[in-house]
Amino acid sequence: MYNEEFFLLHSELCKTISNPKRQAILFVLRDGEMNVNEIADKTGISQATVSQHLALLKDRGIVNIR
């Protein structure tokens, strides 16, 4: 059964996680919860850039932020 809504959501998810910096962030988060500075240290991505990417990942429902 063709479900256009499913394919639209899947497409948006793929676009979101296709960014190499977001992939690196998700890779380090697989080890568990951490703050922005810890993510920045582990990935070599600046704190400001990590924050921007986390905001997008949060908006898309991929990560939870406390």
Backbone torsions as a table, in degrees:
resi	resn	phi	psi	omega
1	MET	NA	128.3	-179.8
2	TYR	-79.5	126.0	-179.3
3	ASN	-127.2	97.0	-175.4
4	GLU	-59.2	-39.9	-179.5
5	GLU	-60.9	-42.4	177.5
6	PHE	-58.8	-46.7	-177.8
7	PHE	-67.1	-33.7	175.8
8	LEU	-66.0	-44.6	177.6
9	LEU	-63.3	-42.8	179.0
10	HIS	-62.0	-41.8	179.1
11	SER	-62.6	-43.2	178.3
12	GLU	-64.3	-40.3	177.3
13	LEU	-62.0	-46.2	179.5
14	CYS	-60.4	-42.4	177.9
15	LYS	-62.7	-39.8	-177.4
16	THR	-65.9	-44.7	-175.4
17	ILE	-89.9	2.3	-179.8
18	SER	-78.5	-12.4	179.8
19	ASN	-74.7	129.9	-177.2
20	PRO	-61.1	-35.2	178.7
21	LYS	-68.8	-40.7	177.2
22	ARG	-66.5	-35.3	176.1
23	GLN	-63.3	-42.0	178.6
24	ALA	-63.4	-41.5	178.9
25	ILE	-62.6	-47.5	179.4
26	LEU	-64.3	-34.9	179.1
27	PHE	-61.8	-46.5	-179.3
28	VAL	-73.0	-27.7	179.2
29	LEU	-72.6	-14.2	178.6
30	ARG	-64.4	-22.7	178.3
31	ASP	-79.5	-9.9	177.8
32	GLY	132.8	178.9	-177.6
33	GLU	-64.0	139.4	174.8
34	MET	-155.8	162.1	-179.2
35	ASN	-88.3	173.7	-175.4
36	VAL	-59.5	-42.6	-179.1
37	ASN	-64.6	-38.0	177.4
38	GLU	-65.2	-42.0	177.9
39	ILE	-62.7	-44.3	179.5
40	ALA	-60.2	-44.5	179.7
41	ASP	-62.6	-41.9	-176.1
42	LYS	-75.5	-27.1	-176.4
43	THR	-102.3	-20.6	-174.6
44	GLY	79.0	9.9	177.8
45	ILE	-92.0	138.9	-178.5
46	SER	-60.3	152.1	-178.9
47	GLN	-58.2	-41.9	-179.5
48	ALA	-63.0	-42.3	-179.6
49	THR	-68.5	-41.3	176.6
50	VAL	-58.3	-45.7	-179.8
51	SER	-59.1	-42.6	179.5
52	GLN	-63.1	-44.8	-178.9
53	HIS	-68.7	-38.6	177.2
54	LEU	-63.1	-38.1	178.2
55	ALA	-60.9	-43.3	179.0
56	LEU	-66.4	-43.8	178.9
57	LEU	-62.4	-36.9	177.2
58	LYS	-66.4	-46.6	-179.4
59	ASP	-59.4	-31.9	-178.9
60	ARG	-88.9	0.4	176.3
61	GLY	78.3	19.7	-177.3
62	ILE	-90.1	-34.2	176.0
63	VAL	-126.6	158.4	173.3
64	ASN	-108.5	142.3	179.7
65	ILE	-121.4	135.9	176.5
66	ARG	-112.4	NA	NA
